[in-house]
Amino acid sequence: MAEAAHTLHVDVVSAEEQIYSGEAEFVAALVEGANLGEAAERALGAEASFDLSTAFARLLALEAFAALR
C-alpha cells in the first residue's frame, strides 16, 4: 500500500499578526483531511483556550485558507 505525503505550504500573511498554536494545529489538521470537529479537538490539545469561532474568523480575515496550496 502506497503512502501519500502531505506537505503544508503557508505563505506569510502578515508580519503584524500572530497565528497561535491552536490555530496552526487547526489548519494543519484540516490539510491532513480532518473534519472541523477533529481539527478543533487537535487545536484544543495544542492550546487549551482555543475557540473555534474566533479562530475561524481570524484565519478567514488573515486569508490563511487562501494561502494553502
MIZAMI-396937 format. One record per atom (N, C-alpha, C, O): residue number from 1; residue in one letter; atom name; x, y, z. Coordinates in steps of 0.001 Angstrom, whole numbers, always signed. Layout:
residues N
+-----+----+----+---------+---------+---------+
|   i | aa | at |      c1 |      c2 |      c3 |
+-----+----+----+---------+---------+---------+
| NUM |  A | CA |       X |       Y |       Z |
...
+-----+----+----+---------+---------+---------+
This chain:
residues 69
+-----+----+----+---------+---------+---------+
|   i | aa | at |      c1 |      c2 |      c3 |
+-----+----+----+---------+---------+---------+
|   1 |  M |  N |    +851 |   -1173 |      +0 |
|   1 |  M | CA |      +0 |      +0 |      +0 |
|   1 |  M |  C |    +898 |   +1238 |      +0 |
|   1 |  M |  O |   +1780 |   +1378 |    +847 |
|   2 |  A |  N |    +666 |   +2110 |    -939 |
|   2 |  A | CA |   +1470 |   +3329 |   -1039 |
|   2 |  A |  C |    +967 |   +4378 |     -55 |
|   2 |  A |  O |    -232 |   +4499 |    +192 |
|   3 |  E |  N |   +1902 |   +5123 |    +492 |
|   3 |  E | CA |   +1557 |   +6211 |   +1407 |
|   3 |  E |  C |   +1727 |   +7536 |    +689 |
|   3 |  E |  O |   +2694 |   +7739 |     -44 |
|   4 |  A |  N |    +788 |   +8426 |    +904 |
|   4 |  A | CA |    +865 |   +9762 |    +306 |
|   4 |  A |  C |   +1458 |  +10723 |   +1321 |
|   4 |  A |  O |   +1078 |  +10711 |   +2491 |
|   5 |  A |  N |   +2366 |  +11534 |    +886 |
|   5 |  A | CA |   +2961 |  +12548 |   +1760 |
|   5 |  A |  C |   +2153 |  +13829 |   +1649 |
|   5 |  A |  O |   +1771 |  +14244 |    +555 |
|   6 |  H |  N |   +1900 |  +14444 |   +2777 |
|   6 |  H | CA |   +1185 |  +15720 |   +2803 |
|   6 |  H |  C |   +2162 |  +16812 |   +3202 |
|   6 |  H |  O |   +2879 |  +16690 |   +4195 |
|   7 |  T |  N |   +2180 |  +17860 |   +2432 |
|   7 |  T | CA |   +3031 |  +18996 |   +2727 |
|   7 |  T |  C |   +2155 |  +20222 |   +2888 |
|   7 |  T |  O |   +1283 |  +20488 |   +2061 |
|   8 |  L |  N |   +2390 |  +20956 |   +3944 |
|   8 |  L | CA |   +1634 |  +22178 |   +4200 |
|   8 |  L |  C |   +2515 |  +23362 |   +3839 |
|   8 |  L |  O |   +3570 |  +23567 |   +4439 |
|   9 |  H |  N |   +2078 |  +24136 |   +2860 |
|   9 |  H | CA |   +2782 |  +25351 |   +2461 |
|   9 |  H |  C |   +1918 |  +26532 |   +2876 |
|   9 |  H |  O |    +784 |  +26667 |   +2415 |
|  10 |  V |  N |   +2437 |  +27367 |   +3724 |
|  10 |  V | CA |   +1697 |  +28551 |   +4149 |
|  10 |  V |  C |   +2533 |  +29773 |   +3834 |
|  10 |  V |  O |   +3669 |  +29903 |   +4291 |
|  11 |  D |  N |   +1962 |  +30660 |   +3055 |
|  11 |  D | CA |   +2652 |  +31912 |   +2752 |
|  11 |  D |  C |   +2564 |  +32823 |   +3966 |
|  11 |  D |  O |   +1631 |  +32717 |   +4762 |
|  12 |  V |  N |   +3529 |  +33712 |   +4106 |
|  12 |  V | CA |   +3466 |  +34699 |   +5176 |
|  12 |  V |  C |   +2337 |  +35658 |   +4849 |
|  12 |  V |  O |   +2338 |  +36304 |   +3802 |
|  13 |  V |  N |   +1375 |  +35744 |   +5755 |
|  13 |  V | CA |    +199 |  +36574 |   +5510 |
|  13 |  V |  C |    +442 |  +37995 |   +5981 |
|  13 |  V |  O |    +132 |  +38948 |   +5265 |
|  14 |  S |  N |    +992 |  +38150 |   +7173 |
|  14 |  S | CA |   +1224 |  +39476 |   +7725 |
|  14 |  S |  C |   +2303 |  +39388 |   +8786 |
|  14 |  S |  O |   +2283 |  +38485 |   +9623 |
|  15 |  A |  N |   +3224 |  +40300 |   +8756 |
|  15 |  A | CA |   +4268 |  +40332 |   +9774 |
|  15 |  A |  C |   +3736 |  +40916 |  +11080 |
|  15 |  A |  O |   +4404 |  +40861 |  +12112 |
|  16 |  E |  N |   +2520 |  +41481 |  +11023 |
|  16 |  E | CA |   +1961 |  +42117 |  +12214 |
|  16 |  E |  C |    +949 |  +41243 |  +12943 |
|  16 |  E |  O |    +492 |  +41626 |  +14021 |
|  17 |  E |  N |    +586 |  +40107 |  +12410 |
|  17 |  E | CA |    -389 |  +39216 |  +13025 |
|  17 |  E |  C |    +284 |  +37921 |  +13420 |
|  17 |  E |  O |   +1091 |  +37372 |  +12670 |
|  18 |  Q |  N |     -49 |  +37441 |  +14589 |
|  18 |  Q | CA |    +479 |  +36185 |  +15084 |
|  18 |  Q |  C |    -589 |  +35114 |  +14936 |
|  18 |  Q |  O |   -1754 |  +35339 |  +15265 |
|  19 |  I |  N |    -192 |  +33953 |  +14444 |
|  19 |  I | CA |   -1100 |  +32813 |  +14403 |
|  19 |  I |  C |    -733 |  +31928 |  +15574 |
|  19 |  I |  O |    +407 |  +31479 |  +15690 |
|  20 |  Y |  N |   -1693 |  +31679 |  +16436 |
|  20 |  Y | CA |   -1456 |  +30945 |  +17671 |
|  20 |  Y |  C |   -1337 |  +29451 |  +17413 |
|  20 |  Y |  O |   -1735 |  +28967 |  +16354 |
|  21 |  S |  N |    -789 |  +28719 |  +18380 |
|  21 |  S | CA |    -540 |  +27293 |  +18206 |
|  21 |  S |  C |   -1813 |  +26513 |  +17919 |
|  21 |  S |  O |   -1792 |  +25585 |  +17110 |
|  22 |  G |  N |   -2911 |  +26863 |  +18557 |
|  22 |  G | CA |   -4175 |  +26181 |  +18294 |
|  22 |  G |  C |   -4648 |  +26406 |  +16872 |
|  22 |  G |  O |   -5137 |  +25482 |  +16221 |
|  23 |  E |  N |   -4504 |  +27630 |  +16390 |
|  23 |  E | CA |   -4892 |  +27949 |  +15013 |
|  23 |  E |  C |   -4023 |  +27200 |  +14013 |
|  23 |  E |  O |   -4521 |  +26685 |  +13011 |
|  24 |  A |  N |   -2741 |  +27142 |  +14284 |
|  24 |  A | CA |   -1826 |  +26419 |  +13398 |
|  24 |  A |  C |   -2161 |  +24935 |  +13376 |
|  24 |  A |  O |   -2151 |  +24312 |  +12315 |
|  25 |  E |  N |   -2453 |  +24374 |  +14527 |
|  25 |  E | CA |   -2816 |  +22960 |  +14614 |
|  25 |  E |  C |   -4141 |  +22704 |  +13897 |
|  25 |  E |  O |   -4305 |  +21676 |  +13240 |
|  26 |  F |  N |   -5080 |  +23636 |  +14022 |
|  26 |  F | CA |   -6378 |  +23537 |  +13355 |
|  26 |  F |  C |   -6188 |  +23461 |  +11837 |
|  26 |  F |  O |   -6748 |  +22580 |  +11185 |
|  27 |  V |  N |   -5410 |  +24372 |  +11282 |
|  27 |  V | CA |   -5161 |  +24399 |   +9839 |
|  27 |  V |  C |   -4430 |  +23137 |   +9401 |
|  27 |  V |  O |   -4783 |  +22541 |   +8384 |
|  28 |  A |  N |   -3422 |  +22726 |  +10151 |
|  28 |  A | CA |   -2676 |  +21517 |   +9801 |
|  28 |  A |  C |   -3586 |  +20299 |   +9770 |
|  28 |  A |  O |   -3478 |  +19460 |   +8876 |
|  29 |  A |  N |   -4481 |  +20201 |  +10744 |
|  29 |  A | CA |   -5409 |  +19065 |  +10795 |
|  29 |  A |  C |   -6334 |  +19064 |   +9579 |
|  29 |  A |  O |   -6597 |  +18010 |   +9000 |
|  30 |  L |  N |   -6825 |  +20233 |   +9192 |
|  30 |  L | CA |   -7695 |  +20316 |   +8015 |
|  30 |  L |  C |   -6955 |  +19890 |   +6754 |
|  30 |  L |  O |   -7506 |  +19179 |   +5915 |
|  31 |  V |  N |   -5714 |  +20324 |   +6625 |
|  31 |  V | CA |   -4903 |  +19964 |   +5462 |
|  31 |  V |  C |   -4697 |  +18451 |   +5411 |
|  31 |  V |  O |   -4633 |  +17860 |   +4333 |
|  32 |  E |  N |   -4596 |  +17839 |   +6579 |
|  32 |  E | CA |   -4392 |  +16394 |   +6650 |
|  32 |  E |  C |   -5683 |  +15610 |   +6446 |
|  32 |  E |  O |   -5667 |  +14379 |   +6466 |
|  33 |  G |  N |   -6809 |  +16313 |   +6249 |
|  33 |  G | CA |   -8060 |  +15637 |   +5948 |
|  33 |  G |  C |   -9031 |  +15506 |   +7104 |
|  33 |  G |  O |  -10066 |  +14855 |   +6965 |
|  34 |  A |  N |   -8722 |  +16110 |   +8241 |
|  34 |  A | CA |   -9627 |  +16047 |   +9390 |
|  34 |  A |  C |  -10874 |  +16876 |   +9116 |
|  34 |  A |  O |  -10823 |  +17855 |   +8371 |
|  35 |  N |  N |  -12003 |  +16481 |   +9723 |
|  35 |  N | CA |  -13192 |  +17315 |   +9619 |
|  35 |  N |  C |  -13076 |  +18441 |  +10646 |
|  35 |  N |  O |  -12129 |  +18466 |  +11432 |
|  36 |  L |  N |  -14031 |  +19370 |  +10644 |
|  36 |  L | CA |  -13937 |  +20527 |  +11546 |
|  36 |  L |  C |  -13882 |  +20121 |  +13011 |
|  36 |  L |  O |  -13129 |  +20710 |  +13787 |
|  37 |  G |  N |  -14665 |  +19130 |  +13400 |
|  37 |  G | CA |  -14672 |  +18680 |  +14789 |
|  37 |  G |  C |  -13341 |  +18087 |  +15207 |
|  37 |  G |  O |  -12824 |  +18397 |  +16281 |
|  38 |  E |  N |  -12786 |  +17233 |  +14359 |
|  38 |  E | CA |  -11483 |  +16631 |  +14641 |
|  38 |  E |  C |  -10384 |  +17688 |  +14700 |
|  38 |  E |  O |   -9512 |  +17644 |  +15568 |
|  39 |  A |  N |  -10438 |  +18633 |  +13770 |
|  39 |  A | CA |   -9430 |  +19700 |  +13740 |
|  39 |  A |  C |   -9532 |  +20559 |  +14995 |
|  39 |  A |  O |   -8513 |  +20958 |  +15559 |
|  40 |  A |  N |  -10760 |  +20845 |  +15434 |
|  40 |  A | CA |  -10949 |  +21639 |  +16653 |
|  40 |  A |  C |  -10424 |  +20893 |  +17877 |
|  40 |  A |  O |   -9829 |  +21507 |  +18763 |
|  41 |  E |  N |  -10633 |  +19587 |  +17935 |
|  41 |  E | CA |  -10107 |  +18790 |  +19055 |
|  41 |  E |  C |   -8585 |  +18838 |  +19090 |
|  41 |  E |  O |   -7992 |  +18983 |  +20159 |
|  42 |  R |  N |   -7956 |  +18718 |  +17939 |
|  42 |  R | CA |   -6491 |  +18802 |  +17882 |
|  42 |  R |  C |   -6012 |  +20176 |  +18312 |
|  42 |  R |  O |   -5006 |  +20301 |  +19010 |
|  43 |  A |  N |   -6740 |  +21215 |  +17891 |
|  43 |  A | CA |   -6373 |  +22574 |  +18264 |
|  43 |  A |  C |   -6485 |  +22766 |  +19771 |
|  43 |  A |  O |   -5633 |  +23410 |  +20384 |
|  44 |  L |  N |   -7528 |  +22213 |  +20365 |
|  44 |  L | CA |   -7686 |  +22304 |  +21827 |
|  44 |  L |  C |   -6566 |  +21579 |  +22552 |
|  44 |  L |  O |   -6157 |  +21991 |  +23637 |
|  45 |  G |  N |   -6074 |  +20514 |  +21968 |
|  45 |  G | CA |   -4937 |  +19801 |  +22551 |
|  45 |  G |  C |   -3665 |  +20627 |  +22529 |
|  45 |  G |  O |   -2804 |  +20486 |  +23398 |
|  46 |  A |  N |   -3553 |  +21490 |  +21529 |
|  46 |  A | CA |   -2366 |  +22340 |  +21396 |
|  46 |  A |  C |   -2493 |  +23622 |  +22204 |
|  46 |  A |  O |   -1497 |  +24176 |  +22669 |
|  47 |  E |  N |   -3736 |  +24091 |  +22369 |
|  47 |  E | CA |   -3971 |  +25366 |  +23059 |
|  47 |  E |  C |   -5319 |  +25274 |  +23779 |
|  47 |  E |  O |   -6372 |  +25268 |  +23142 |
|  48 |  A |  N |   -5273 |  +25204 |  +25103 |
|  48 |  A | CA |   -6486 |  +24993 |  +25908 |
|  48 |  A |  C |   -7524 |  +26094 |  +25725 |
|  48 |  A |  O |   -8715 |  +25848 |  +25913 |
|  49 |  S |  N |   -7102 |  +27290 |  +25365 |
|  49 |  S | CA |   -8040 |  +28401 |  +25219 |
|  49 |  S |  C |   -8567 |  +28542 |  +23787 |
|  49 |  S |  O |   -9219 |  +29538 |  +23474 |
|  50 |  F |  N |   -8299 |  +27567 |  +22916 |
|  50 |  F | CA |   -8732 |  +27628 |  +21523 |
|  50 |  F |  C |  -10249 |  +27751 |  +21451 |
|  50 |  F |  O |  -10972 |  +27008 |  +22114 |
|  51 |  D |  N |  -10726 |  +28698 |  +20638 |
|  51 |  D | CA |  -12146 |  +28916 |  +20395 |
|  51 |  D |  C |  -12368 |  +28831 |  +18891 |
|  51 |  D |  O |  -11823 |  +29633 |  +18132 |
|  52 |  L |  N |  -13164 |  +27864 |  +18464 |
|  52 |  L | CA |  -13332 |  +27600 |  +17037 |
|  52 |  L |  C |  -13856 |  +28812 |  +16270 |
|  52 |  L |  O |  -13308 |  +29161 |  +15225 |
|  53 |  S |  N |  -14894 |  +29447 |  +16766 |
|  53 |  S | CA |  -15473 |  +30570 |  +16014 |
|  53 |  S |  C |  -14506 |  +31743 |  +15914 |
|  53 |  S |  O |  -14407 |  +32377 |  +14864 |
|  54 |  T |  N |  -13799 |  +32032 |  +16987 |
|  54 |  T | CA |  -12820 |  +33121 |  +16971 |
|  54 |  T |  C |  -11671 |  +32792 |  +16018 |
|  54 |  T |  O |  -11254 |  +33629 |  +15217 |
|  55 |  A |  N |  -11172 |  +31569 |  +16118 |
|  55 |  A | CA |  -10054 |  +31156 |  +15271 |
|  55 |  A |  C |  -10449 |  +31157 |  +13805 |
|  55 |  A |  O |   -9691 |  +31619 |  +12953 |
|  56 |  F |  N |  -11638 |  +30640 |  +13511 |
|  56 |  F | CA |  -12090 |  +30587 |  +12120 |
|  56 |  F |  C |  -12212 |  +31994 |  +11551 |
|  56 |  F |  O |  -11800 |  +32243 |  +10418 |
|  57 |  A |  N |  -12769 |  +32906 |  +12323 |
|  57 |  A | CA |  -12906 |  +34298 |  +11872 |
|  57 |  A |  C |  -11537 |  +34934 |  +11646 |
|  57 |  A |  O |  -11328 |  +35610 |  +10639 |
|  58 |  R |  N |  -10600 |  +34721 |  +12579 |
|  58 |  R | CA |   -9248 |  +35286 |  +12425 |
|  58 |  R |  C |   -8552 |  +34721 |  +11191 |
|  58 |  R |  O |   -7943 |  +35464 |  +10421 |
|  59 |  L |  N |   -8644 |  +33412 |  +11007 |
|  59 |  L | CA |   -7970 |  +32777 |   +9876 |
|  59 |  L |  C |   -8564 |  +33237 |   +8544 |
|  59 |  L |  O |   -7833 |  +33432 |   +7573 |
|  60 |  L |  N |   -9885 |  +33411 |   +8497 |
|  60 |  L | CA |  -10504 |  +33944 |   +7285 |
|  60 |  L |  C |  -10041 |  +35373 |   +7014 |
|  60 |  L |  O |   -9727 |  +35720 |   +5875 |
|  61 |  A |  N |   -9998 |  +36204 |   +8062 |
|  61 |  A | CA |   -9559 |  +37592 |   +7909 |
|  61 |  A |  C |   -8108 |  +37671 |   +7448 |
|  61 |  A |  O |   -7740 |  +38574 |   +6696 |
|  62 |  L |  N |   -7290 |  +36733 |   +7894 |
|  62 |  L | CA |   -5880 |  +36707 |   +7501 |
|  62 |  L |  C |   -5664 |  +36041 |   +6147 |
|  62 |  L |  O |   -4541 |  +35978 |   +5646 |
|  63 |  E |  N |   -6752 |  +35547 |   +5563 |
|  63 |  E | CA |   -6696 |  +34819 |   +4292 |
|  63 |  E |  C |   -5779 |  +33605 |   +4391 |
|  63 |  E |  O |   -5105 |  +33238 |   +3429 |
|  64 |  A |  N |   -5767 |  +32990 |   +5569 |
|  64 |  A | CA |   -4901 |  +31828 |   +5790 |
|  64 |  A |  C |   -5294 |  +30657 |   +4902 |
|  64 |  A |  O |   -4428 |  +29915 |   +4439 |
|  65 |  F |  N |   -6582 |  +30482 |   +4660 |
|  65 |  F | CA |   -7024 |  +29364 |   +3846 |
|  65 |  F |  C |   -6661 |  +29599 |   +2376 |
|  65 |  F |  O |   -6397 |  +28641 |   +1649 |
|  66 |  A |  N |   -6644 |  +30836 |   +1938 |
|  66 |  A | CA |   -6265 |  +31164 |    +571 |
|  66 |  A |  C |   -4778 |  +30914 |    +347 |
|  66 |  A |  O |   -4349 |  +30714 |    -790 |
|  67 |  A |  N |   -3993 |  +30924 |   +1415 |
|  67 |  A | CA |   -2555 |  +30740 |   +1307 |
|  67 |  A |  C |   -2160 |  +29264 |   +1227 |
|  67 |  A |  O |   -1006 |  +28946 |    +941 |
|  68 |  L |  N |   -3105 |  +28370 |   +1475 |
|  68 |  L | CA |   -2807 |  +26940 |   +1407 |
|  68 |  L |  C |   -2751 |  +26488 |     -42 |
|  68 |  L |  O |   -3555 |  +26907 |    -875 |
|  69 |  R |  N |   -1791 |  +25630 |    -323 |
|  69 |  R | CA |   -1682 |  +25060 |   -1670 |
|  69 |  R |  C |   -1607 |  +23577 |   -1544 |
|  69 |  R |  O |   -1511 |  +22876 |   -2552 |
+-----+----+----+---------+---------+---------+
